[in-house]
Amino acid sequence: MTDHTRGLLMVLTAATLWSSSGICVKLLPEVGPMLITGWRSVFTLAWLVALFVWLHGSPVAAGAAFRGRLLRPAIWGSAVAYALMLVFFIAATRLTTAANAIFLQYTAPLHVALLSWPILGERLRPRDWLPLGGCILGMVLFFGEKLEGSGLLGNVLGIVSGVACGANAVFLRLLSRAEPPVPTAPSIGHTQPTEPSGQPAAFPKAPAGPARPTPAPDAAGTMVPPLADQGDIAPDGGWEACGLPPGPPTRTTTRTTGSGPGPAGDSLSHPPRDHFSGLRRALPAILLGNALTVLICLPWMAASLPTPFVLLVLAGMGFFQLGIPYSLFMVGLTHVTALEAMVLGMVEAVLNPVWTALGTSERPSLPAVAGGLLILASILVFTLFRSRGGGAGTPDETSRIEENSSLC
């Protein structure tokens, strides 16, 4: 399985877990939305803190890493966008219809499409607009019967929630995706080491040894060098005479850019594979986002204390509906583009009423079923297009990572 496929599956799993929010909220009919949002973020925060400490090995190391990431502008951009996405969506559901709020939030892929190139360098291909348009049309069919023109303020907040949702995905992608390879000195067959300052290090000098024997003529009068001067085939101390350790030299595989191997190409050194490196880089943003959400919801949380049953449901939502899914989402974003992640995330809008219908007496209408099938078909087509197009990696992406390195 390729990294790109693994990333798609992680994002799809995250969206599936997100979609359980509808049935969970149905279990709490007497609890206000701001109270649900605040307490859910409390339990999500507990999960994310534990995960962050585990990733760094100790609370001390985690604290140092967290303080170091606070200086990154993209961390704060993602945190603010995350908090606005949650709070404004809840406010929109109160000031307009729930269908309006959900539909407007899921315009997020359009905002991601507009932001991906200038911020991430992930250019949208012309063929990507077809399945993207299919998703939007599917959303119109899905919620068309319930969409209303009333509730202007709620609709505005819903639009802001959608923009914040898209911006959060872009910032998380910027933070979590793999960093570009580090260029080193051009070479053939080896990579020159570097000092901590980044300057090429000098190769160690050969130890002083006995003077090399001079060539001697053979029986035919031809000058023959001694075995110690015959390089790679010299036995019995030939390696030591050349200033190398005993045994054949270790071959280091490098990747070059340019028309071909050799000095014309720049050797690129890749760090060892680490599937959690993106999660470590992006996790502080979601930590801050949930902390901001709790602060915003604190007045409603302080007004009344939930019952043990409500706290149990909210704890389940915090861990399984938000905490674990966002962890998977950030790992997946290391290998997929922000637009791929948001399009796959629209599975949540389709599955949410499905779980609600299975747990309650609510049944979707025929246009809603048609819209849901159109969304799923569009997601499938989009995924196939992107897979055949080579996945998330593009030449423009590396240059944009370098240009926006000050953000992340």
C-alpha positions in Angstrom: 0.0 0.0 0.0 1.4 3.4 -1.0 1.6 6.3 1.5 -0.9 8.2 -0.6 -3.5 5.4 -0.4 -2.8 5.0 3.4 -3.4 8.8 3.8 -6.7 8.6 1.9 -7.9 5.7 4.1 -7.0 7.6 7.3 -8.9 10.7 6.2 -11.9 8.5 5.2 -11.8 6.8 8.6 -11.7 10.2 10.3 -14.7 11.4 8.3 -16.6 8.3 9.2 -16.0 8.8 12.9 -16.9 12.5 12.6 -20.3 11.5 11.2 -21.3 10.0 14.6 -22.0 13.5 16.0 -25.6 13.5 14.8 -26.7 10.4 16.7 -24.7 11.5 19.8 -26.5 14.9 19.9 -29.8 13.1 19.6 -29.0 11.4 22.9 -28.8 14.8 24.6 -32.0 16.7 23.6 -32.0 18.8 26.8 -28.3 20.0 26.6 -27.5 23.2 24.8 -25.2 23.3 21.8 -22.5 25.5 23.4 -22.4 23.2 26.5 -21.9 20.2 24.2 -19.2 22.0 22.2 -17.3 23.1 25.3 -17.3 19.8 27.2 -16.6 17.8 24.1 -13.5 19.9 23.6 -12.4 19.3 27.2 -12.3 15.6 26.6 -10.7 16.0 23.2 -8.0 18.2 24.8 -7.3 15.4 27.4 -6.8 12.9 24.6 -4.6 15.2 22.5 -2.4 16.1 25.5 -1.9 12.4 26.3 -1.1 11.7 22.7 1.4 14.6 22.4 3.2 13.5 25.6 3.4 9.9 24.2 4.8 11.1 20.9 7.6 12.9 22.6 8.4 10.4 25.3 7.9 12.5 28.4 6.0 15.5 29.7 9.2 17.6 29.8 10.1 16.9 26.2 6.4 17.5 25.1 6.3 20.8 26.9 9.5 22.0 25.3 8.3 21.0 21.8 4.9 22.7 22.4 6.6 26.0 23.4 8.8 25.8 20.4 5.8 25.4 18.1 4.0 28.4 19.5 6.2 30.8 17.5 4.8 29.3 14.2 2.2 31.5 12.6 0.4 28.5 10.9 -0.1 27.0 14.4 -2.2 30.0 15.5 -3.9 30.3 12.1 -5.1 26.7 12.4 -6.1 27.1 16.1 -8.2 30.2 15.5 -9.8 28.7 12.3 -10.6 25.5 14.3 -12.3 27.3 17.1 -14.3 29.6 14.8 -15.4 26.5 12.7 -16.8 24.8 15.8 -18.4 27.8 17.5 -19.8 29.6 14.4 -21.3 26.3 13.2 -23.2 25.9 16.5 -24.2 29.6 16.4 -25.4 29.2 12.8 -27.6 26.2 13.7 -29.4 28.4 16.3 -29.8 31.4 14.0 -30.8 29.6 10.8 -31.9 26.1 9.9 -29.5 23.1 10.6 -29.6 22.3 6.9 -28.4 25.8 6.0 -25.6 25.6 8.5 -24.4 22.2 7.4 -24.6 23.1 3.7 -22.7 26.4 4.1 -20.0 24.7 6.2 -19.5 22.1 3.5 -18.7 24.7 0.9 -15.2 24.3 2.5 -13.8 22.4 -0.5 -14.3 25.5 -2.6 -12.3 27.6 -0.2 -9.6 25.0 0.0 -9.5 24.9 -3.8 -8.9 28.7 -3.9 -6.3 28.6 -1.1 -4.3 25.5 -2.0 -2.2 27.0 -4.8 -1.2 30.4 -3.3 -0.4 28.8 0.2 0.5 25.2 -0.5 1.5 25.1 -4.1 -1.0 22.3 -4.7 -2.4 23.3 -8.1 -6.0 22.3 -8.9 -6.2 20.4 -12.2 -9.0 21.3 -14.6 -10.5 17.8 -14.3 -10.8 18.2 -10.5 -13.6 20.8 -10.9 -16.0 18.1 -12.3 -16.2 15.9 -9.2 -16.0 19.0 -7.0 -19.0 20.5 -8.8 -20.7 17.1 -8.4 -20.2 17.3 -4.6 -21.7 20.8 -4.4 -24.7 19.7 -6.6 -25.2 16.7 -4.4 -25.3 18.9 -1.3 -28.0 21.0 -3.0 -30.1 17.9 -3.6 -29.3 16.6 -0.1 -30.5 19.7 1.8 -32.5 21.4 -1.0 -35.9 20.8 0.7 -34.8 22.3 4.0 -32.7 25.2 2.7 -34.3 28.6 3.5 -33.5 32.2 2.8 -34.4 33.4 6.3 -31.9 33.9 9.1 -29.4 36.2 7.4 -27.0 36.4 10.4 -27.1 32.6 10.7 -26.3 32.2 7.1 -23.4 34.6 7.3 -22.0 32.7 10.3 -22.4 29.5 8.3 -20.4 30.9 5.5 -17.7 32.0 7.9 -17.7 28.5 9.4 -17.1 27.0 6.0 -14.2 29.4 5.3 -12.7 28.6 8.7 -13.1 24.8 8.0 -11.2 25.2 4.7 -8.6 27.4 6.2 -8.0 25.0 9.0 -7.5 22.1 6.5 -5.0 24.2 4.6 -3.0 25.2 7.7 -3.0 21.6 9.0 -1.7 20.4 5.6 1.0 23.1 5.7 2.1 21.9 9.1 1.8 18.2 8.7 3.0 17.3 5.3 6.5 15.9 4.7 9.3 18.5 4.7 11.3 18.8 1.5 14.6 16.8 1.2 17.7 18.6 2.2 20.1 19.4 -0.7 23.7 18.4 -0.1 26.9 18.6 -2.1 26.7 17.1 -5.6 28.2 13.6 -5.6 28.3 10.3 -7.3 27.8 7.2 -5.2 28.1 9.0 -1.8 26.7 12.0 0.1 29.1 14.4 1.7 28.5 14.8 5.5 27.6 18.2 6.9 28.5 20.1 10.0 25.6 21.2 12.4 26.0 24.7 10.8 25.0 23.2 7.5 28.4 23.6 5.9 30.0 20.6 4.2 32.3 18.7 6.5 35.8 17.9 5.5 36.5 14.2 4.9 38.9 12.8 7.4 42.5 12.6 6.3 44.1 9.3 5.8 46.3 8.3 8.7 50.0 8.5 8.2 51.6 5.2 7.2 54.7 3.8 5.7 55.9 5.2 2.4 54.3 3.5 -0.6 56.6 1.2 -2.6 57.6 2.6 -6.0 56.6 0.8 -9.2 59.0 -1.8 -10.5 59.4 -3.2 -14.0 58.2 -6.7 -14.7 60.0 -9.2 -16.9 58.8 -7.5 -20.0 60.0 -4.1 -18.8 56.5 -2.7 -18.1 56.2 -0.6 -15.0 53.7 -2.3 -12.6 52.3 -0.5 -9.6 52.2 -2.4 -6.3 49.0 -4.0 -5.1 48.5 -1.2 -2.5 48.1 1.3 -5.3 45.4 -0.6 -7.2 42.5 0.9 -5.4 39.4 -1.2 -4.8 41.1 -4.6 -5.6 44.0 -4.2 -3.3 44.2 -7.0 -0.8 46.3 -7.4 2.4 46.3 -3.9 3.7 45.5 -2.2 0.4 42.4 -0.5 2.0 44.4 0.8 4.9 47.1 2.1 2.6 44.4 4.2 0.8 43.2 5.6 4.2 40.0 3.5 4.2 38.8 1.0 6.8 39.1 -2.7 5.9 36.4 -4.2 3.7 34.6 -2.7 0.7 33.2 0.8 1.0 29.5 1.2 1.9 27.3 2.3 -1.0 24.9 5.2 -0.2 21.9 5.5 -2.4 21.0 9.1 -3.3 18.5 10.7 -5.5 19.5 13.4 -8.0 17.6 16.1 -9.7 18.5 17.2 -13.2 18.9 15.5 -16.5 20.8 12.6 -15.1 23.2 11.3 -12.4 26.5 13.0 -11.9 27.8 16.4 -10.8 25.0 18.1 -12.8 22.4 16.8 -10.4 21.9 18.0 -6.8 22.1 15.2 -4.3 19.0 15.1 -2.0 19.3 13.6 1.5 16.1 12.2 3.0 15.6 11.7 6.7 14.5 8.3 8.0 10.8 7.6 7.4 8.6 8.7 10.4 4.9 8.2 10.0 4.2 10.5 13.0 6.4 13.4 12.1 3.4 15.3 10.6 1.3 14.6 13.6 3.9 16.0 15.9 4.2 19.2 13.9 0.4 19.8 13.5 -0.9 18.5 16.9 -0.2 21.7 18.8 -2.5 23.6 16.5 -5.5 21.4 17.4 -4.5 21.5 21.1 -4.7 25.3 21.0 -7.9 25.2 18.9 -9.7 23.1 21.5 -8.3 25.3 24.4 -9.7 28.4 22.6 -13.1 26.6 22.1 -13.3 25.8 25.8 -12.5 29.4 26.7 -15.3 30.6 24.4 -17.8 28.1 25.7 -16.8 28.6 29.4 -19.7 30.9 30.3 -22.3 28.3 29.2 -20.2 25.5 30.9 -20.1 27.3 34.2 -23.8 28.0 34.2 -24.8 24.3 34.7 -22.9 21.1 35.5 -23.9 18.1 33.2 -25.2 14.9 34.7 -23.0 11.8 34.8 -24.8 10.3 31.8 -24.3 13.5 29.8 -20.7 13.6 30.8 -20.3 10.0 29.7 -21.8 10.8 26.2 -19.7 13.9 25.9 -16.5 12.0 26.9 -17.3 9.5 24.1 -17.7 12.3 21.7 -14.5 14.0 22.8 -12.4 10.8 22.4 -14.1 9.0 19.5 -15.9 11.7 17.5 -13.3 14.4 17.6 -10.0 13.4 19.3 -9.1 10.2 17.5 -10.5 11.3 14.1 -8.5 14.5 14.1 -5.4 12.5 15.0 -6.0 10.2 12.0 -6.8 13.2 9.9 -3.5 14.9 10.7 -1.5 11.7 9.9 -3.4 11.4 6.6 -2.7 15.0 5.7 1.0 14.2 5.5 0.3 12.2 2.4 -2.7 13.8 0.7 -3.5 17.3 -0.5 -5.8 19.6 1.5 -8.4 19.4 -1.3 -8.4 15.6 -1.3 -8.8 15.6 2.5 -11.8 18.0 2.3 -13.5 16.2 -0.5 -13.2 12.9 1.3 -14.4 14.7 4.5 -17.7 15.3 2.8 -18.5 11.6 3.5 -19.4 12.9 7.0 -22.3 14.9 5.6 -23.7 11.7 3.9 -23.1 9.3 6.8 -24.4 11.6 9.5 -28.1 11.3 8.6 -27.6 7.6 7.9 -26.5 6.9 11.5 -29.3 9.1 12.8 -31.8 7.3 10.7 -30.6 4.0 12.0 -30.9 5.1 15.6 -34.1 7.1 15.3 -37.3 7.3 13.3 -35.9 10.0 10.9 -35.8 8.9 7.3 -34.2 10.9 4.4 -36.2 11.9 1.4 -35.7 10.6 -2.1 -33.8 13.8 -3.2 -31.6 13.5 -0.2 -30.8 9.9 -1.1 -30.0 11.0 -4.7 -27.8 13.8 -3.4 -25.9 11.5 -1.1 -25.3 9.0 -3.9 -24.1 11.8 -6.1 -21.7 13.0 -3.4 -20.3 9.5 -3.0 -19.9 9.0 -6.7 -18.2 12.4 -7.1 -15.8 11.5 -4.2 -15.0 8.2 -5.9 -14.3 9.8 -9.3 -12.2 12.5 -7.6 -10.1 9.9 -5.8 -9.6 7.9 -9.0 -8.5 11.0 -10.9 -6.0 12.0 -8.2 -4.6 8.5 -7.8 -3.9 8.3 -11.6 -2.4 11.7 -11.5 0.3 10.7 -9.1 -1.2 11.6 -5.8 -0.3 14.5 -3.6 3.2 15.1 -4.7 3.8 17.8 -7.3 6.9 19.7 -8.3 5.3 23.0 -7.3 4.7 21.7 -3.8 8.4 21.6 -2.8 9.0 25.2 -3.9 5.9 26.3 -1.9 7.1 24.5 1.2 10.4 26.5 0.9 8.6 29.8 0.3 6.2 29.3 3.3 8.7 27.7 5.7 8.4 30.8 7.9 4.7 29.9 8.5 5.2 26.3 9.6 
